[in-house]
Amino acid sequence: MSFLFQEISDQGKRDLIGSIEKVLSKEVDIHEEKLKKCIIQELNVDFSGMDVLNSPNYIKCKDVVEEINKEIFKIREIILKKINHPYTPITDFESCLIDKLEQYELFRTKLQQEIENYNNAVKKIGTLKRNLTNDNAAIAHYEVSSDIKLWKQALGEQKKADEALKESDEKIKNLNDELNILKSRKKNIKIAVSLINKSLRFVFFSKDRLEIKVEGDKYVLYAHGKVVKPNNVSAGERNIIALCYFFTELIMNQEAKDGYSKKLILVIDDPISSFDFENKVGIMSLLKAKVADIIKTNPESQILVSCPVDV
């Protein structure tokens, strides 16, 4: 082997150094890019909710992840140091990252199995809960079935009772209506008797010559304060009672204050000739008063009274 030695000028030295730096700089850049690609990020694992497992594998996984991230951090620091000092060799590098990753995978597999077992148990709990709910419903139904039967019977009895009550209320209403009608009739009867007696006093000019009273559900005829039968008074007296009743009947079923307000067409045939002079005077006075009342109350009413020429 032979070597050639020659003297190099300063400019030559500078040019040679520049050429070497260009070659080495390019190699450094390539090596730096490779080193950057070797940088890995820290491991980020979400363990939220796993504490319910109360599992030692859960704790071991968390601890191993912390140890792995420490190793990743240490490796990253060494790589950055190499990038900053590319010509300085790394002589004291040792890492247990692979071992830690293997440990993590072992614990993670066990933890994953526990998670699956837990989820399956939760599903079974849901199914068991539904089954228990159905069983409870069946038991409750069995326990209250007799009560439900009694309740339905009670509802049926209540419905019948309501219908019976409704029917009774209807009967009571009808009876009350009938009672009111009877009371009204009784009231009208009393009014009618009062009006008849007023007309009798007008004819006879006497309070007790003839008088009608209502006793219980009967009309009772009095003459001079004593009870008499209608066939025991004269035909003329009976006719006077009939005439007084006739004028009273005209205003029945209406307010007494309204009087003869309805339009009337009356024909009274010879109400006088069958009476003696004293009674004729009374009958004429009654007719005159009633006709005047009728015409005054309703001028459209028409009245025809026939009587002998000598009256």
C-alpha positions as CSV (number, residue, x, y, z in Angstrom):
1,M,0.0,0.0,0.0
2,S,1.3,3.4,-0.9
3,F,0.3,6.8,0.2
4,L,0.7,10.1,-1.6
5,F,1.5,13.1,0.5
6,Q,1.3,16.6,-0.9
7,E,1.0,20.0,0.5
8,I,-2.5,21.5,0.5
9,S,-3.2,25.1,0.4
10,D,-5.6,26.9,2.8
11,Q,-8.1,27.3,0.1
12,G,-7.9,23.6,-0.7
13,K,-8.4,22.8,2.9
14,R,-11.5,24.9,3.0
15,D,-12.9,23.3,-0.2
16,L,-12.2,19.8,1.0
17,I,-13.9,20.5,4.3
18,G,-16.9,22.0,2.6
19,S,-17.2,18.9,0.3
20,I,-17.0,16.5,3.3
21,E,-19.6,18.6,5.2
22,K,-22.0,18.4,2.2
23,V,-21.7,14.7,2.1
24,L,-22.1,14.2,5.9
25,S,-24.9,16.8,6.2
26,K,-27.0,14.9,3.7
27,E,-26.5,11.7,5.6
28,V,-27.3,13.4,8.9
29,D,-30.6,14.7,7.4
30,I,-31.6,11.2,6.3
31,H,-30.6,9.8,9.6
32,E,-32.6,12.5,11.5
33,E,-35.8,11.7,9.5
34,K,-35.5,8.1,10.4
35,L,-35.0,9.0,14.0
36,K,-38.1,11.2,14.0
37,K,-40.2,8.4,12.6
38,C,-39.0,6.3,15.5
39,I,-40.6,8.7,18.0
40,I,-43.9,7.1,19.4
41,Q,-46.7,8.8,21.3
42,E,-47.6,7.9,24.9
43,L,-50.3,5.2,25.3
44,N,-53.7,6.6,26.2
45,V,-56.2,4.0,27.5
46,D,-59.7,4.9,28.8
47,F,-60.4,2.9,32.0
48,S,-63.5,4.8,33.0
49,G,-66.3,2.6,34.4
50,M,-64.0,-0.4,34.9
51,D,-63.6,0.2,38.6
52,V,-67.0,-1.5,39.2
53,L,-65.2,-4.8,38.3
54,N,-63.1,-4.6,41.4
55,S,-60.5,-6.6,39.5
56,P,-56.7,-6.8,40.2
57,N,-56.2,-6.9,36.4
58,Y,-57.7,-3.5,36.2
59,I,-55.1,-2.1,38.6
60,K,-52.3,-4.0,36.9
61,C,-53.3,-2.7,33.5
62,K,-53.3,0.9,34.8
63,D,-49.9,0.4,36.4
64,V,-48.3,-1.2,33.3
65,V,-49.7,1.6,31.1
66,E,-47.9,4.1,33.3
67,E,-44.7,2.1,33.1
68,I,-45.0,1.8,29.3
69,N,-45.4,5.6,29.0
70,K,-42.3,6.1,31.2
71,E,-40.4,3.9,28.8
72,I,-41.8,5.7,25.8
73,F,-40.8,9.0,27.3
74,K,-37.2,7.8,28.0
75,I,-36.9,6.5,24.4
76,R,-38.1,9.8,23.0
77,E,-35.6,11.7,25.1
78,I,-32.8,9.5,23.8
79,I,-33.9,9.9,20.2
80,L,-34.1,13.7,20.6
81,K,-30.6,13.7,22.1
82,K,-29.3,11.7,19.1
83,I,-31.0,14.1,16.7
84,N,-29.3,17.1,18.4
85,H,-25.9,15.3,18.6
86,P,-25.8,13.1,15.5
87,Y,-22.1,12.3,15.8
88,T,-22.3,11.2,19.4
89,P,-22.8,7.5,19.8
90,I,-25.4,6.1,22.2
91,T,-23.7,3.6,24.5
92,D,-25.8,3.4,27.6
93,F,-29.3,2.7,26.2
94,E,-31.4,-0.1,27.7
95,S,-35.2,-0.4,27.5
96,C,-37.8,-2.9,28.8
97,L,-40.6,-1.5,26.6
98,I,-41.3,-4.8,24.8
99,D,-41.6,-6.7,28.1
100,K,-44.0,-4.1,29.4
101,L,-46.1,-4.3,26.3
102,E,-46.2,-8.0,26.6
103,Q,-47.3,-7.7,30.3
104,Y,-50.0,-5.2,29.3
105,E,-51.3,-7.5,26.6
106,L,-51.5,-10.3,29.1
107,F,-53.4,-8.2,31.7
108,R,-55.6,-6.6,29.0
109,T,-56.7,-10.0,27.7
110,K,-57.7,-11.1,31.2
111,L,-59.4,-7.8,31.9
112,Q,-61.3,-8.0,28.6
113,Q,-62.5,-11.5,29.6
114,E,-63.7,-10.1,32.9
115,I,-65.5,-7.3,31.1
116,E,-67.3,-9.7,28.8
117,N,-68.3,-11.9,31.8
118,Y,-69.6,-8.8,33.6
119,N,-71.6,-7.6,30.6
120,N,-73.1,-11.1,30.2
121,A,-74.0,-11.1,33.9
122,V,-75.7,-7.7,33.5
123,K,-77.7,-9.1,30.6
124,K,-78.7,-12.1,32.7
125,I,-79.7,-9.7,35.5
126,G,-81.9,-7.8,33.1
127,T,-83.6,-11.0,31.9
128,L,-83.9,-12.2,35.5
129,K,-85.4,-8.9,36.5
130,R,-88.0,-9.1,33.8
131,N,-88.8,-12.7,34.7
132,L,-89.1,-11.7,38.4
133,T,-91.3,-8.7,37.5
134,N,-93.6,-11.1,35.5
135,D,-93.6,-13.5,38.4
136,N,-94.4,-10.7,40.9
137,A,-97.3,-9.6,38.6
138,A,-98.6,-13.2,38.5
139,I,-98.3,-13.5,42.2
140,A,-100.0,-10.2,42.8
141,H,-102.8,-11.1,40.4
142,Y,-103.3,-14.4,42.2
143,E,-103.3,-12.7,45.6
144,V,-105.9,-10.1,44.5
145,S,-107.9,-12.2,42.1
146,S,-110.5,-13.0,44.7
147,D,-110.7,-9.3,45.6
148,I,-111.1,-8.4,42.0
149,K,-113.9,-10.9,41.7
150,L,-115.6,-9.3,44.8
151,W,-115.0,-5.9,43.4
152,K,-116.6,-6.8,40.1
153,Q,-119.6,-8.3,42.0
154,A,-119.8,-5.1,44.0
155,L,-119.8,-3.0,40.8
156,G,-122.6,-5.2,39.5
157,E,-124.6,-4.7,42.7
158,Q,-123.8,-1.0,42.7
159,K,-125.1,-0.8,39.2
160,K,-128.3,-2.6,40.2
161,A,-128.6,-0.4,43.3
162,D,-128.1,2.8,41.2
163,E,-130.8,1.6,38.7
164,A,-133.1,0.8,41.6
165,L,-132.3,4.2,43.2
166,K,-133.0,5.9,39.9
167,E,-136.3,4.0,39.5
168,S,-137.2,5.0,43.1
169,D,-136.2,8.6,42.5
170,E,-138.4,8.5,39.4
171,K,-141.3,7.0,41.4
172,I,-140.8,9.6,44.1
173,K,-140.8,12.4,41.5
174,N,-144.0,11.0,39.9
175,L,-145.6,10.8,43.4
176,N,-144.5,14.3,44.2
177,D,-145.9,15.5,40.9
178,E,-149.2,13.8,41.7
179,L,-149.1,15.2,45.2
180,N,-148.5,18.7,43.9
181,I,-151.3,18.2,41.5
182,L,-153.6,17.0,44.3
183,K,-152.5,19.9,46.5
184,S,-153.1,22.3,43.6
185,R,-156.5,20.7,43.0
186,K,-157.2,20.9,46.7
187,K,-156.2,24.5,46.7
188,N,-158.3,25.2,43.6
189,I,-161.2,23.4,45.3
190,K,-160.9,25.6,48.3
191,I,-160.7,28.6,46.1
192,A,-163.6,27.4,44.1
193,V,-165.7,26.8,47.2
194,S,-164.8,30.2,48.5
195,L,-165.9,31.8,45.3
196,I,-169.1,29.8,45.2
197,N,-169.9,30.7,48.8
198,K,-169.2,34.4,47.9
199,S,-171.7,34.2,45.1
200,L,-174.3,32.4,47.3
201,R,-174.0,35.2,49.8
202,F,-174.5,37.7,47.0
203,V,-177.7,35.9,45.8
204,F,-179.3,35.3,49.3
205,F,-177.9,38.4,51.0
206,S,-177.1,36.0,53.8
207,K,-173.9,34.3,55.0
208,D,-175.4,31.1,56.2
209,R,-178.5,30.6,54.1
210,L,-176.5,28.1,51.9
211,E,-172.8,27.4,52.3
212,I,-170.5,24.7,51.0
213,K,-167.5,23.4,53.0
214,V,-164.7,21.0,52.2
215,E,-164.3,18.4,54.8
216,G,-161.7,15.8,54.1
217,D,-162.2,14.9,50.5
218,K,-165.9,15.7,50.4
219,Y,-168.1,18.7,49.7
220,V,-170.6,19.3,52.5
221,L,-173.7,21.5,52.1
222,Y,-174.8,23.6,55.0
223,A,-178.2,25.4,55.3
224,H,-178.5,27.9,58.2
225,G,-175.4,26.4,59.8
226,K,-176.7,22.8,59.6
227,V,-175.6,19.9,57.3
228,V,-178.2,19.1,54.7
229,K,-178.2,16.8,51.7
230,P,-178.5,18.4,48.3
231,N,-181.8,16.6,47.7
232,N,-183.2,18.2,50.9
233,V,-183.0,21.7,49.5
234,S,-185.4,23.1,46.9
235,A,-184.8,22.8,43.1
236,G,-184.4,26.6,42.9
237,E,-181.7,26.5,45.6
238,R,-179.9,23.7,43.7
239,N,-180.1,25.8,40.5
240,I,-178.6,28.7,42.3
241,I,-175.7,26.5,43.5
242,A,-175.3,25.3,39.9
243,L,-175.2,28.8,38.5
244,C,-172.7,30.0,41.2
245,Y,-170.5,26.9,40.3
246,F,-170.8,27.7,36.6
247,F,-169.4,31.2,37.0
248,T,-166.6,29.9,39.3
249,E,-165.7,27.1,36.8
250,L,-165.0,29.8,34.2
251,I,-162.0,31.0,36.0
252,M,-160.5,27.8,37.2
253,N,-156.9,26.8,36.4
254,Q,-155.8,30.4,36.3
255,E,-154.8,33.1,38.8
256,A,-157.8,34.6,40.6
257,K,-156.4,38.1,39.9
258,D,-156.7,37.5,36.1
259,G,-160.5,36.9,36.6
260,Y,-162.4,36.4,33.3
261,S,-159.4,37.5,31.1
262,K,-160.0,34.8,28.5
263,K,-162.4,35.6,25.7
264,L,-165.8,34.0,26.5
265,I,-168.9,33.3,24.5
266,L,-171.7,32.5,27.0
267,V,-175.4,31.6,26.4
268,I,-177.5,31.5,29.6
269,D,-181.1,30.3,29.0
270,D,-183.7,31.8,31.4
271,P,-181.9,31.6,34.7
272,I,-184.6,33.6,36.5
273,S,-188.2,32.5,35.9
274,S,-188.1,29.5,38.2
275,F,-187.3,31.6,41.3
276,D,-189.5,33.5,43.7
277,F,-189.2,37.3,43.7
278,E,-186.6,37.5,46.5
279,N,-184.3,35.0,44.8
280,K,-185.0,36.6,41.4
281,V,-183.6,39.8,42.8
282,G,-180.5,38.0,44.0
283,I,-180.0,36.1,40.7
284,M,-180.4,39.3,38.7
285,S,-177.8,41.1,40.9
286,L,-175.4,38.1,40.5
287,L,-175.9,38.1,36.7
288,K,-175.4,41.8,36.5
289,A,-172.2,41.7,38.5
290,K,-170.7,38.7,36.7
291,V,-171.6,40.0,33.2
292,A,-170.0,43.4,34.2
293,D,-166.8,41.6,35.4
294,I,-166.6,39.5,32.2
295,I,-167.0,42.5,29.9
296,K,-164.7,44.7,31.9
297,T,-162.0,42.1,32.0
298,N,-162.2,41.2,28.3
299,P,-164.4,43.4,26.1
300,E,-164.2,40.8,23.3
301,S,-166.3,38.4,25.4
302,Q,-169.9,37.9,24.2
303,I,-172.8,37.0,26.5
304,L,-176.4,36.1,25.6
305,V,-178.9,35.8,28.5
306,S,-182.5,34.8,27.7
307,C,-185.3,35.7,30.1
308,P,-189.1,36.2,30.2
309,V,-190.5,39.6,28.9
310,D,-191.9,40.6,32.3
311,V,-188.5,40.4,33.9
